[in-house]
Amino acid sequence: MVSVRNTLGDSIRAMLGIKPPPPSPEAVAAIREAMLQLLGEDGQVRHPQLHTRLHQIHDAQGLWHVRVELYAHLCEQYDESHARDCLAALLPLFKGQVPQALLDSASPGAGPDRSR
């Protein structure tokens, strides 16, 4: 099922002439697995909707946007510094899978999806 958010985002990117990187199922699986490991068993119990979403999303951009929810969980479970470090460790997995502008928006210390 296609969400309104994905459709709107695709439309805006098309109008701006931004082409998404070619999808790589292996890369998406690696990103998903890393995010699930960060969520952990405790996270699966405490945030079952997030766990389910991580399994349902089949593209890197979708997983990129779920980082915000993962960040909130990690802040709750540990602290903000640890959560920021965990998300920074995910960045190399996203390289080549999401537009560079998204990667650039994840500056160190800015939190998920905040511009410099």
PDB file as gemmi writes it, atoms N, CA and C in Angstrom:
CRYST1    1.000    1.000    1.000  90.00  90.00  90.00 P 1                      
ATOM      1  N   MET A   1       0.838  -1.168   0.000  1.00  0.00           N  
ATOM      2  CA  MET A   1       0.000   0.000   0.000  1.00  0.00           C  
ATOM      3  C   MET A   1       0.891   1.242   0.000  1.00  0.00           C  
ATOM      4  N   VAL A   2       0.601   2.201  -0.812  1.00  0.00           N  
ATOM      5  CA  VAL A   2       1.375   3.422  -0.929  1.00  0.00           C  
ATOM      6  C   VAL A   2       0.787   4.468   0.005  1.00  0.00           C  
ATOM      7  N   SER A   3       1.651   5.077   0.825  1.00  0.00           N  
ATOM      8  CA  SER A   3       1.149   6.086   1.755  1.00  0.00           C  
ATOM      9  C   SER A   3       1.108   7.451   1.073  1.00  0.00           C  
ATOM     10  N   VAL A   4       0.300   8.340   1.629  1.00  0.00           N  
ATOM     11  CA  VAL A   4       0.189   9.698   1.099  1.00  0.00           C  
ATOM     12  C   VAL A   4       1.534  10.405   1.228  1.00  0.00           C  
ATOM     13  N   ARG A   5       2.241  10.178   2.331  1.00  0.00           N  
ATOM     14  CA  ARG A   5       3.541  10.812   2.553  1.00  0.00           C  
ATOM     15  C   ARG A   5       4.522  10.417   1.457  1.00  0.00           C  
ATOM     16  N   ASN A   6       4.599   9.128   1.135  1.00  0.00           N  
ATOM     17  CA  ASN A   6       5.510   8.670   0.087  1.00  0.00           C  
ATOM     18  C   ASN A   6       5.129   9.254  -1.264  1.00  0.00           C  
ATOM     19  N   THR A   7       3.843   9.280  -1.570  1.00  0.00           N  
ATOM     20  CA  THR A   7       3.377   9.810  -2.845  1.00  0.00           C  
ATOM     21  C   THR A   7       3.690  11.294  -2.962  1.00  0.00           C  
ATOM     22  N   LEU A   8       3.430  12.044  -1.896  1.00  0.00           N  
ATOM     23  CA  LEU A   8       3.708  13.476  -1.896  1.00  0.00           C  
ATOM     24  C   LEU A   8       5.209  13.725  -2.032  1.00  0.00           C  
ATOM     25  N   GLY A   9       5.991  12.972  -1.276  1.00  0.00           N  
ATOM     26  CA  GLY A   9       7.446  13.116  -1.357  1.00  0.00           C  
ATOM     27  C   GLY A   9       7.973  12.796  -2.740  1.00  0.00           C  
ATOM     28  N   ASP A  10       7.463  11.738  -3.339  1.00  0.00           N  
ATOM     29  CA  ASP A  10       7.876  11.368  -4.694  1.00  0.00           C  
ATOM     30  C   ASP A  10       7.510  12.462  -5.684  1.00  0.00           C  
ATOM     31  N   SER A  11       6.330  13.054  -5.517  1.00  0.00           N  
ATOM     32  CA  SER A  11       5.889  14.121  -6.419  1.00  0.00           C  
ATOM     33  C   SER A  11       6.780  15.351  -6.312  1.00  0.00           C  
ATOM     34  N   ILE A  12       7.099  15.724  -5.100  1.00  0.00           N  
ATOM     35  CA  ILE A  12       7.963  16.895  -4.894  1.00  0.00           C  
ATOM     36  C   ILE A  12       9.344  16.637  -5.474  1.00  0.00           C  
ATOM     37  N   ARG A  13       9.908  15.466  -5.201  1.00  0.00           N  
ATOM     38  CA  ARG A  13      11.232  15.139  -5.750  1.00  0.00           C  
ATOM     39  C   ARG A  13      11.207  15.139  -7.270  1.00  0.00           C  
ATOM     40  N   ALA A  14      10.134  14.639  -7.864  1.00  0.00           N  
ATOM     41  CA  ALA A  14      10.024  14.617  -9.325  1.00  0.00           C  
ATOM     42  C   ALA A  14       9.965  16.036  -9.881  1.00  0.00           C  
ATOM     43  N   MET A  15       9.211  16.916  -9.207  1.00  0.00           N  
ATOM     44  CA  MET A  15       9.115  18.310  -9.660  1.00  0.00           C  
ATOM     45  C   MET A  15      10.468  19.006  -9.583  1.00  0.00           C  
ATOM     46  N   LEU A  16      11.281  18.651  -8.584  1.00  0.00           N  
ATOM     47  CA  LEU A  16      12.595  19.261  -8.424  1.00  0.00           C  
ATOM     48  C   LEU A  16      13.669  18.569  -9.262  1.00  0.00           C  
ATOM     49  N   GLY A  17      13.285  17.491  -9.910  1.00  0.00           N  
ATOM     50  CA  GLY A  17      14.237  16.769 -10.744  1.00  0.00           C  
ATOM     51  C   GLY A  17      15.203  15.910  -9.953  1.00  0.00           C  
ATOM     52  N   ILE A  18      14.832  15.550  -8.725  1.00  0.00           N  
ATOM     53  CA  ILE A  18      15.686  14.723  -7.877  1.00  0.00           C  
ATOM     54  C   ILE A  18      15.301  13.265  -8.096  1.00  0.00           C  
ATOM     55  N   LYS A  19      16.247  12.493  -8.566  1.00  0.00           N  
ATOM     56  CA  LYS A  19      15.984  11.072  -8.767  1.00  0.00           C  
ATOM     57  C   LYS A  19      16.501  10.301  -7.561  1.00  0.00           C  
ATOM     58  N   PRO A  20      15.690   9.387  -7.047  1.00  0.00           N  
ATOM     59  CA  PRO A  20      16.157   8.594  -5.909  1.00  0.00           C  
ATOM     60  C   PRO A  20      17.250   7.626  -6.356  1.00  0.00           C  
ATOM     61  N   PRO A  21      18.146   7.290  -5.436  1.00  0.00           N  
ATOM     62  CA  PRO A  21      19.169   6.306  -5.784  1.00  0.00           C  
ATOM     63  C   PRO A  21      18.512   4.977  -6.157  1.00  0.00           C  
ATOM     64  N   PRO A  22      19.182   4.178  -6.987  1.00  0.00           N  
ATOM     65  CA  PRO A  22      18.611   2.872  -7.325  1.00  0.00           C  
ATOM     66  C   PRO A  22      18.482   2.014  -6.067  1.00  0.00           C  
ATOM     67  N   PRO A  23      17.378   1.327  -5.917  1.00  0.00           N  
ATOM     68  CA  PRO A  23      17.175   0.534  -4.712  1.00  0.00           C  
ATOM     69  C   PRO A  23      18.089  -0.684  -4.652  1.00  0.00           C  
ATOM     70  N   SER A  24      18.519  -1.004  -3.459  1.00  0.00           N  
ATOM     71  CA  SER A  24      19.332  -2.190  -3.231  1.00  0.00           C  
ATOM     72  C   SER A  24      18.692  -2.978  -2.097  1.00  0.00           C  
ATOM     73  N   PRO A  25      18.046  -4.088  -2.424  1.00  0.00           N  
ATOM     74  CA  PRO A  25      17.391  -4.874  -1.367  1.00  0.00           C  
ATOM     75  C   PRO A  25      18.364  -5.333  -0.277  1.00  0.00           C  
ATOM     76  N   GLU A  26      19.590  -5.631  -0.661  1.00  0.00           N  
ATOM     77  CA  GLU A  26      20.583  -6.077   0.323  1.00  0.00           C  
ATOM     78  C   GLU A  26      20.934  -4.951   1.282  1.00  0.00           C  
ATOM     79  N   ALA A  27      21.091  -3.740   0.736  1.00  0.00           N  
ATOM     80  CA  ALA A  27      21.423  -2.587   1.581  1.00  0.00           C  
ATOM     81  C   ALA A  27      20.271  -2.264   2.518  1.00  0.00           C  
ATOM     82  N   VAL A  28      19.038  -2.320   2.018  1.00  0.00           N  
ATOM     83  CA  VAL A  28      17.868  -2.046   2.846  1.00  0.00           C  
ATOM     84  C   VAL A  28      17.771  -3.086   3.963  1.00  0.00           C  
ATOM     85  N   ALA A  29      18.046  -4.332   3.648  1.00  0.00           N  
ATOM     86  CA  ALA A  29      18.013  -5.392   4.667  1.00  0.00           C  
ATOM     87  C   ALA A  29      19.072  -5.152   5.742  1.00  0.00           C  
ATOM     88  N   ALA A  30      20.243  -4.686   5.340  1.00  0.00           N  
ATOM     89  CA  ALA A  30      21.317  -4.404   6.299  1.00  0.00           C  
ATOM     90  C   ALA A  30      20.934  -3.234   7.209  1.00  0.00           C  
ATOM     91  N   ILE A  31      20.334  -2.206   6.628  1.00  0.00           N  
ATOM     92  CA  ILE A  31      19.886  -1.060   7.425  1.00  0.00           C  
ATOM     93  C   ILE A  31      18.816  -1.500   8.421  1.00  0.00           C  
ATOM     94  N   ARG A  32      17.851  -2.254   7.931  1.00  0.00           N  
ATOM     95  CA  ARG A  32      16.761  -2.732   8.792  1.00  0.00           C  
ATOM     96  C   ARG A  32      17.317  -3.547   9.950  1.00  0.00           C  
ATOM     97  N   GLU A  33      18.229  -4.465   9.653  1.00  0.00           N  
ATOM     98  CA  GLU A  33      18.801  -5.328  10.688  1.00  0.00           C  
ATOM     99  C   GLU A  33      19.547  -4.497  11.732  1.00  0.00           C  
ATOM    100  N   ALA A  34      20.308  -3.499  11.285  1.00  0.00           N  
ATOM    101  CA  ALA A  34      21.036  -2.643  12.227  1.00  0.00           C  
ATOM    102  C   ALA A  34      20.063  -1.866  13.119  1.00  0.00           C  
ATOM    103  N   MET A  35      18.984  -1.386  12.532  1.00  0.00           N  
ATOM    104  CA  MET A  35      17.995  -0.634  13.310  1.00  0.00           C  
ATOM    105  C   MET A  35      17.278  -1.549  14.306  1.00  0.00           C  
ATOM    106  N   LEU A  36      16.976  -2.763  13.892  1.00  0.00           N  
ATOM    107  CA  LEU A  36      16.331  -3.716  14.796  1.00  0.00           C  
ATOM    108  C   LEU A  36      17.259  -4.083  15.946  1.00  0.00           C  
ATOM    109  N   GLN A  37      18.546  -4.201  15.667  1.00  0.00           N  
ATOM    110  CA  GLN A  37      19.503  -4.492  16.736  1.00  0.00           C  
ATOM    111  C   GLN A  37      19.555  -3.348  17.740  1.00  0.00           C  
ATOM    112  N   LEU A  38      19.513  -2.112  17.232  1.00  0.00           N  
ATOM    113  CA  LEU A  38      19.499  -0.964  18.143  1.00  0.00           C  
ATOM    114  C   LEU A  38      18.215  -0.936  18.964  1.00  0.00           C  
ATOM    115  N   LEU A  39      17.110  -1.303  18.355  1.00  0.00           N  
ATOM    116  CA  LEU A  39      15.839  -1.347  19.068  1.00  0.00           C  
ATOM    117  C   LEU A  39      15.892  -2.385  20.180  1.00  0.00           C  
ATOM    118  N   GLY A  40      16.484  -3.524  19.884  1.00  0.00           N  
ATOM    119  CA  GLY A  40      16.662  -4.569  20.887  1.00  0.00           C  
ATOM    120  C   GLY A  40      15.373  -5.254  21.287  1.00  0.00           C  
ATOM    121  N   GLU A  41      15.519  -6.276  22.129  1.00  0.00           N  
ATOM    122  CA  GLU A  41      14.352  -7.027  22.593  1.00  0.00           C  
ATOM    123  C   GLU A  41      13.457  -6.171  23.480  1.00  0.00           C  
ATOM    124  N   ASP A  42      14.068  -5.337  24.311  1.00  0.00           N  
ATOM    125  CA  ASP A  42      13.287  -4.452  25.174  1.00  0.00           C  
ATOM    126  C   ASP A  42      12.451  -3.492  24.332  1.00  0.00           C  
ATOM    127  N   GLY A  43      13.050  -2.984  23.280  1.00  0.00           N  
ATOM    128  CA  GLY A  43      12.331  -2.077  22.391  1.00  0.00           C  
ATOM    129  C   GLY A  43      11.190  -2.763  21.673  1.00  0.00           C  
ATOM    130  N   GLN A  44      11.393  -4.028  21.344  1.00  0.00           N  
ATOM    131  CA  GLN A  44      10.332  -4.786  20.669  1.00  0.00           C  
ATOM    132  C   GLN A  44       9.115  -4.907  21.585  1.00  0.00           C  
ATOM    133  N   VAL A  45       9.356  -5.070  22.875  1.00  0.00           N  
ATOM    134  CA  VAL A  45       8.267  -5.195  23.835  1.00  0.00           C  
ATOM    135  C   VAL A  45       7.647  -3.830  24.131  1.00  0.00           C  
ATOM    136  N   ARG A  46       8.492  -2.815  24.323  1.00  0.00           N  
ATOM    137  CA  ARG A  46       8.013  -1.491  24.715  1.00  0.00           C  
ATOM    138  C   ARG A  46       7.448  -0.681  23.543  1.00  0.00           C  
ATOM    139  N   HIS A  47       7.932  -0.956  22.331  1.00  0.00           N  
ATOM    140  CA  HIS A  47       7.493  -0.205  21.152  1.00  0.00           C  
ATOM    141  C   HIS A  47       7.173  -1.164  19.998  1.00  0.00           C  
ATOM    142  N   PRO A  48       6.136  -1.969  20.168  1.00  0.00           N  
ATOM    143  CA  PRO A  48       5.825  -2.961  19.130  1.00  0.00           C  
ATOM    144  C   PRO A  48       5.465  -2.334  17.779  1.00  0.00           C  
ATOM    145  N   GLN A  49       4.895  -1.122  17.787  1.00  0.00           N  
ATOM    146  CA  GLN A  49       4.540  -0.476  16.518  1.00  0.00           C  
ATOM    147  C   GLN A  49       5.805  -0.123  15.732  1.00  0.00           C  
ATOM    148  N   LEU A  50       6.824   0.356  16.422  1.00  0.00           N  
ATOM    149  CA  LEU A  50       8.091   0.676  15.765  1.00  0.00           C  
ATOM    150  C   LEU A  50       8.726  -0.591  15.210  1.00  0.00           C  
ATOM    151  N   HIS A  51       8.703  -1.649  15.968  1.00  0.00           N  
ATOM    152  CA  HIS A  51       9.245  -2.930  15.511  1.00  0.00           C  
ATOM    153  C   HIS A  51       8.533  -3.381  14.235  1.00  0.00           C  
ATOM    154  N   THR A  52       7.214  -3.281  14.249  1.00  0.00           N  
ATOM    155  CA  THR A  52       6.420  -3.670  13.074  1.00  0.00           C  
ATOM    156  C   THR A  52       6.737  -2.782  11.883  1.00  0.00           C  
ATOM    157  N   ARG A  53       6.828  -1.472  12.108  1.00  0.00           N  
ATOM    158  CA  ARG A  53       7.137  -0.542  11.012  1.00  0.00           C  
ATOM    159  C   ARG A  53       8.485  -0.862  10.381  1.00  0.00           C  
ATOM    160  N   LEU A  54       9.470  -1.178  11.207  1.00  0.00           N  
ATOM    161  CA  LEU A  54      10.791  -1.507  10.672  1.00  0.00           C  
ATOM    162  C   LEU A  54      10.723  -2.719   9.743  1.00  0.00           C  
ATOM    163  N   HIS A  55       9.851  -3.656  10.058  1.00  0.00           N  
ATOM    164  CA  HIS A  55       9.690  -4.835   9.194  1.00  0.00           C  
ATOM    165  C   HIS A  55       8.867  -4.535   7.947  1.00  0.00           C  
ATOM    166  N   GLN A  56       7.967  -3.566   8.017  1.00  0.00           N  
ATOM    167  CA  GLN A  56       7.072  -3.285   6.897  1.00  0.00           C  
ATOM    168  C   GLN A  56       7.670  -2.355   5.849  1.00  0.00           C  
ATOM    169  N   ILE A  57       8.620  -1.547   6.218  1.00  0.00           N  
ATOM    170  CA  ILE A  57       9.211  -0.589   5.283  1.00  0.00           C  
ATOM    171  C   ILE A  57      10.231  -1.292   4.411  1.00  0.00           C  
ATOM    172  N   HIS A  58      10.100  -1.098   3.097  1.00  0.00           N  
ATOM    173  CA  HIS A  58      10.958  -1.822   2.155  1.00  0.00           C  
ATOM    174  C   HIS A  58      11.836  -0.907   1.313  1.00  0.00           C  
ATOM    175  N   ASP A  59      12.065   0.324   1.790  1.00  0.00           N  
ATOM    176  CA  ASP A  59      12.969   1.209   1.068  1.00  0.00           C  
ATOM    177  C   ASP A  59      13.811   1.993   2.069  1.00  0.00           C  
ATOM    178  N   ALA A  60      14.989   2.412   1.616  1.00  0.00           N  
ATOM    179  CA  ALA A  60      15.935   3.093   2.501  1.00  0.00           C  
ATOM    180  C   ALA A  60      15.400   4.443   2.976  1.00  0.00           C  
ATOM    181  N   GLN A  61      14.691   5.166   2.119  1.00  0.00           N  
ATOM    182  CA  GLN A  61      14.169   6.470   2.534  1.00  0.00           C  
ATOM    183  C   GLN A  61      13.124   6.324   3.636  1.00  0.00           C  
ATOM    184  N   GLY A  62      12.312   5.308   3.539  1.00  0.00           N  
ATOM    185  CA  GLY A  62      11.334   5.055   4.594  1.00  0.00           C  
ATOM    186  C   GLY A  62      12.022   4.756   5.917  1.00  0.00           C  
ATOM    187  N   LEU A  63      13.064   3.924   5.861  1.00  0.00           N  
ATOM    188  CA  LEU A  63      13.825   3.615   7.068  1.00  0.00           C  
ATOM    189  C   LEU A  63      14.534   4.858   7.602  1.00  0.00           C  
ATOM    190  N   TRP A  64      14.993   5.709   6.691  1.00  0.00           N  
ATOM    191  CA  TRP A  64      15.641   6.956   7.111  1.00  0.00           C  
ATOM    192  C   TRP A  64      14.699   7.775   8.000  1.00  0.00           C  
ATOM    193  N   HIS A  65      13.461   7.874   7.611  1.00  0.00           N  
ATOM    194  CA  HIS A  65      12.510   8.691   8.354  1.00  0.00           C  
ATOM    195  C   HIS A  65      12.075   8.038   9.670  1.00  0.00           C  
ATOM    196  N   VAL A  66      12.187   6.742   9.768  1.00  0.00           N  
ATOM    197  CA  VAL A  66      11.847   6.044  11.014  1.00  0.00           C  
ATOM    198  C   VAL A  66      12.951   6.233  12.058  1.00  0.00           C  
ATOM    199  N   ARG A  67      14.107   6.737  11.628  1.00  0.00           N  
ATOM    200  CA  ARG A  67      15.186   7.019  12.567  1.00  0.00           C  
ATOM    201  C   ARG A  67      14.713   7.913  13.709  1.00  0.00           C  
ATOM    202  N   VAL A  68      13.786   8.822  13.414  1.00  0.00           N  
ATOM    203  CA  VAL A  68      13.287   9.743  14.436  1.00  0.00           C  
ATOM    204  C   VAL A  68      12.638   8.956  15.576  1.00  0.00           C  
ATOM    205  N   GLU A  69      11.835   7.973  15.237  1.00  0.00           N  
ATOM    206  CA  GLU A  69      11.185   7.145  16.258  1.00  0.00           C  
ATOM    207  C   GLU A  69      12.208   6.307  17.017  1.00  0.00           C  
ATOM    208  N   LEU A  70      13.184   5.777  16.290  1.00  0.00           N  
ATOM    209  CA  LEU A  70      14.232   4.992  16.937  1.00  0.00           C  
ATOM    210  C   LEU A  70      15.032   5.874  17.889  1.00  0.00           C  
ATOM    211  N   TYR A  71      15.316   7.089  17.460  1.00  0.00           N  
ATOM    212  CA  TYR A  71      16.029   8.054  18.293  1.00  0.00           C  
ATOM    213  C   TYR A  71      15.266   8.295  19.602  1.00  0.00           C  
ATOM    214  N   ALA A  72      13.964   8.506  19.504  1.00  0.00           N  
ATOM    215  CA  ALA A  72      13.146   8.739  20.699  1.00  0.00           C  
ATOM    216  C   ALA A  72      13.212   7.543  21.646  1.00  0.00           C  
ATOM    217  N   HIS A  73      13.137   6.342  21.085  1.00  0.00           N  
ATOM    218  CA  HIS A  73      13.220   5.141  21.915  1.00  0.00           C  
ATOM    219  C   HIS A  73      14.574   5.059  22.611  1.00  0.00           C  
ATOM    220  N   LEU A  74      15.653   5.316  21.866  1.00  0.00           N  
ATOM    221  CA  LEU A  74      16.988   5.225  22.454  1.00  0.00           C  
ATOM    222  C   LEU A  74      17.208   6.294  23.521  1.00  0.00           C  
ATOM    223  N   CYS A  75      16.655   7.473  23.323  1.00  0.00           N  
ATOM    224  CA  CYS A  75      16.730   8.524  24.345  1.00  0.00           C  
ATOM    225  C   CYS A  75      16.014   8.080  25.618  1.00  0.00           C  
ATOM    226  N   GLU A  76      14.867   7.459  25.428  1.00  0.00           N  
ATOM    227  CA  GLU A  76      14.069   6.982  26.563  1.00  0.00           C  
ATOM    228  C   GLU A  76      14.806   5.865  27.297  1.00  0.00           C  
ATOM    229  N   GLN A  77      15.398   4.951  26.532  1.00  0.00           N  
ATOM    230  CA  GLN A  77      16.040   3.786  27.132  1.00  0.00           C  
ATOM    231  C   GLN A  77      17.406   4.112  27.719  1.00  0.00           C  
ATOM    232  N   TYR A  78      18.173   4.971  27.053  1.00  0.00           N  
ATOM    233  CA  TYR A  78      19.527   5.298  27.505  1.00  0.00           C  
ATOM    234  C   TYR A  78      19.603   6.794  27.808  1.00  0.00           C  
ATOM    235  N   ASP A  79      20.169   7.543  26.881  1.00  0.00           N  
ATOM    236  CA  ASP A  79      20.207   9.000  26.985  1.00  0.00           C  
ATOM    237  C   ASP A  79      20.427   9.579  25.593  1.00  0.00           C  
ATOM    238  N   GLU A  80      20.330  10.894  25.492  1.00  0.00           N  
ATOM    239  CA  GLU A  80      20.399  11.545  24.191  1.00  0.00           C  
ATOM    240  C   GLU A  80      21.756  11.350  23.515  1.00  0.00           C  
ATOM    241  N   SER A  81      22.817  11.400  24.289  1.00  0.00           N  
ATOM    242  CA  SER A  81      24.155  11.234  23.731  1.00  0.00           C  
ATOM    243  C   SER A  81      24.325   9.845  23.108  1.00  0.00           C  
ATOM    244  N   HIS A  82      23.864   8.834  23.820  1.00  0.00           N  
ATOM    245  CA  HIS A  82      23.941   7.465  23.298  1.00  0.00           C  
ATOM    246  C   HIS A  82      23.086   7.323  22.040  1.00  0.00           C  
ATOM    247  N   ALA A  83      21.896   7.897  22.065  1.00  0.00           N  
ATOM    248  CA  ALA A  83      21.002   7.819  20.901  1.00  0.00           C  
ATOM    249  C   ALA A  83      21.636   8.478  19.690  1.00  0.00           C  
ATOM    250  N   ARG A  84      22.263   9.633  19.902  1.00  0.00           N  
ATOM    251  CA  ARG A  84      22.909  10.348  18.797  1.00  0.00           C  
ATOM    252  C   ARG A  84      24.057   9.515  18.217  1.00  0.00           C  
ATOM    253  N   ASP A  85      24.832   8.885  19.096  1.00  0.00           N  
ATOM    254  CA  ASP A  85      25.940   8.039  18.639  1.00  0.00           C  
ATOM    255  C   ASP A  85      25.433   6.844  17.832  1.00  0.00           C  
ATOM    256  N   CYS A  86      24.332   6.265  18.285  1.00  0.00           N  
ATOM    257  CA  CYS A  86      23.748   5.115  17.574  1.00  0.00           C  
ATOM    258  C   CYS A  86      23.292   5.516  16.171  1.00  0.00           C  
ATOM    259  N   LEU A  87      22.624   6.662  16.060  1.00  0.00           N  
ATOM    260  CA  LEU A  87      22.163   7.104  14.745  1.00  0.00           C  
ATOM    261  C   LEU A  87      23.333   7.464  13.849  1.00  0.00           C  
ATOM    262  N   ALA A  88      24.380   8.036  14.420  1.00  0.00           N  
ATOM    263  CA  ALA A  88      25.571   8.366  13.630  1.00  0.00           C  
ATOM    264  C   ALA A  88      26.205   7.086  13.076  1.00  0.00           C  
ATOM    265  N   ALA A  89      26.144   6.011  13.842  1.00  0.00           N  
ATOM    266  CA  ALA A  89      26.709   4.738  13.383  1.00  0.00           C  
ATOM    267  C   ALA A  89      25.919   4.154  12.207  1.00  0.00           C  
ATOM    268  N   LEU A  90      24.658   4.554  12.069  1.00  0.00           N  
ATOM    269  CA  LEU A  90      23.840   4.075  10.950  1.00  0.00           C  
ATOM    270  C   LEU A  90      24.145   4.804   9.641  1.00  0.00           C  
ATOM    271  N   LEU A  91      24.679   6.010   9.717  1.00  0.00           N  
ATOM    272  CA  LEU A  91      24.873   6.838   8.516  1.00  0.00           C  
ATOM    273  C   LEU A  91      25.611   6.134   7.386  1.00  0.00           C  
ATOM    274  N   PRO A  92      26.705   5.414   7.646  1.00  0.00           N  
ATOM    275  CA  PRO A  92      27.388   4.748   6.529  1.00  0.00           C  
ATOM    276  C   PRO A  92      26.505   3.756   5.776  1.00  0.00           C  
ATOM    277  N   LEU A  93      25.554   3.154   6.466  1.00  0.00           N  
ATOM    278  CA  LEU A  93      24.656   2.202   5.813  1.00  0.00           C  
ATOM    279  C   LEU A  93      23.717   2.898   4.824  1.00  0.00           C  
ATOM    280  N   PHE A  94      23.405   4.158   5.103  1.00  0.00           N  
ATOM    281  CA  PHE A  94      22.485   4.905   4.252  1.00  0.00           C  
ATOM    282  C   PHE A  94      23.174   5.535   3.037  1.00  0.00           C  
ATOM    283  N   LYS A  95      24.515   5.644   3.072  1.00  0.00           N  
ATOM    284  CA  LYS A  95      25.228   6.279   1.955  1.00  0.00           C  
ATOM    285  C   LYS A  95      24.959   5.521   0.665  1.00  0.00           C  
ATOM    286  N   GLY A  96      24.570   6.265  -0.353  1.00  0.00           N  
ATOM    287  CA  GLY A  96      24.249   5.679  -1.642  1.00  0.00           C  
ATOM    288  C   GLY A  96      22.841   5.116  -1.736  1.00  0.00           C  
ATOM    289  N   GLN A  97      22.116   5.152  -0.629  1.00  0.00           N  
ATOM    290  CA  GLN A  97      20.757   4.597  -0.610  1.00  0.00           C  
ATOM    291  C   GLN A  97      19.692   5.680  -0.478  1.00  0.00           C  
ATOM    292  N   VAL A  98      20.089   6.841   0.033  1.00  0.00           N  
ATOM    293  CA  VAL A  98      19.176   7.975   0.150  1.00  0.00           C  
ATOM    294  C   VAL A  98      19.861   9.180  -0.484  1.00  0.00           C  
ATOM    295  N   PRO A  99      19.097  10.197  -0.877  1.00  0.00           N  
ATOM    296  CA  PRO A  99      19.722  11.383  -1.461  1.00  0.00           C  
ATOM    297  C   PRO A  99      20.748  12.008  -0.511  1.00  0.00           C  
ATOM    298  N   GLN A 100      21.795  12.549  -1.073  1.00  0.00           N  
ATOM    299  CA  GLN A 100      22.862  13.160  -0.278  1.00  0.00           C  
ATOM    300  C   GLN A 100      22.326  14.269   0.626  1.00  0.00           C  
ATOM    301  N   ALA A 101      21.299  14.973   0.175  1.00  0.00           N  
ATOM    302  CA  ALA A 101      20.727  16.051   0.990  1.00  0.00           C  
ATOM    303  C   ALA A 101      20.227  15.527   2.337  1.00  0.00           C  
ATOM    304  N   LEU A 102      19.674  14.319   2.352  1.00  0.00           N  
ATOM    305  CA  LEU A 102      19.232  13.746   3.623  1.00  0.00           C  
ATOM    306  C   LEU A 102      20.426  13.448   4.516  1.00  0.00           C  
ATOM    307  N   LEU A 103      21.474  12.891   3.944  1.00  0.00           N  
ATOM    308  CA  LEU A 103      22.669  12.601   4.730  1.00  0.00           C  
ATOM    309  C   LEU A 103      23.283  13.883   5.275  1.00  0.00           C  
ATOM    310  N   ASP A 104      23.285  14.933   4.456  1.00  0.00           N  
ATOM    311  CA  ASP A 104      23.845  16.212   4.881  1.00  0.00           C  
ATOM    312  C   ASP A 104      23.045  16.824   6.026  1.00  0.00           C  
ATOM    313  N   SER A 105      21.756  16.504   6.089  1.00  0.00           N  
ATOM    314  CA  SER A 105      20.909  17.075   7.141  1.00  0.00           C  
ATOM    315  C   SER A 105      21.172  16.424   8.493  1.00  0.00           C  
ATOM    316  N   ALA A 106      21.894  15.338   8.511  1.00  0.00           N  
ATOM    317  CA  ALA A 106      22.173  14.616   9.753  1.00  0.00           C  
ATOM    318  C   ALA A 106      23.546  14.999  10.285  1.00  0.00           C  
ATOM    319  N   SER A 107      23.769  16.282  10.502  1.00  0.00           N  
ATOM    320  CA  SER A 107      25.064  16.743  10.998  1.00  0.00           C  
ATOM    321  C   SER A 107      25.273  16.261  12.426  1.00  0.00           C  
ATOM    322  N   PRO A 108      26.521  15.995  12.811  1.00  0.00           N  
ATOM    323  CA  PRO A 108      26.790  15.516  14.180  1.00  0.00           C  
ATOM    324  C   PRO A 108      26.261  16.484  15.216  1.00  0.00           C  
ATOM    325  N   GLY A 109      25.569  15.930  16.196  1.00  0.00           N  
ATOM    326  CA  GLY A 109      25.040  16.738  17.278  1.00  0.00           C  
ATOM    327  C   GLY A 109      23.734  17.436  16.975  1.00  0.00           C  
ATOM    328  N   ALA A 110      23.241  17.314  15.762  1.00  0.00           N  
ATOM    329  CA  ALA A 110      22.003  18.024  15.416  1.00  0.00           C  
ATOM    330  C   ALA A 110      20.765  17.198  15.688  1.00  0.00           C  
ATOM    331  N   GLY A 111      20.920  15.918  16.000  1.00  0.00           N  
ATOM    332  CA  GLY A 111      19.751  15.067  16.179  1.00  0.00           C  
ATOM    333  C   GLY A 111      19.245  14.631  14.824  1.00  0.00           C  
ATOM    334  N   PRO A 112      18.257  13.748  14.785  1.00  0.00           N  
ATOM    335  CA  PRO A 112      17.779  13.221  13.515  1.00  0.00           C  
ATOM    336  C   PRO A 112      17.037  14.265  12.699  1.00  0.00           C  
ATOM    337  N   ASP A 113      17.396  14.367  11.421  1.00  0.00           N  
ATOM    338  CA  ASP A 113      16.706  15.184  10.443  1.00  0.00           C  
ATOM    339  C   ASP A 113      16.701  16.688  10.739  1.00  0.00           C  
ATOM    340  N   ARG A 114      17.661  17.185  11.499  1.00  0.00           N  
ATOM    341  CA  ARG A 114      17.749  18.639  11.723  1.00  0.00           C  
ATOM    342  C   ARG A 114      18.869  19.187  10.864  1.00  0.00           C  
ATOM    343  N   SER A 115      18.619  20.317  10.242  1.00  0.00           N  
ATOM    344  CA  SER A 115      19.618  20.959   9.398  1.00  0.00           C  
ATOM    345  C   SER A 115      20.694  21.607  10.250  1.00  0.00           C  
ATOM    346  N   ARG A 116      21.809  21.902   9.590  1.00  0.00           N  
ATOM    347  CA  ARG A 116      22.909  22.573  10.281  1.00  0.00           C  
ATOM    348  C   ARG A 116      22.555  23.969  10.639  1.00  0.00           C  
TER     349      ARG A 116                                                      
END                                                                             
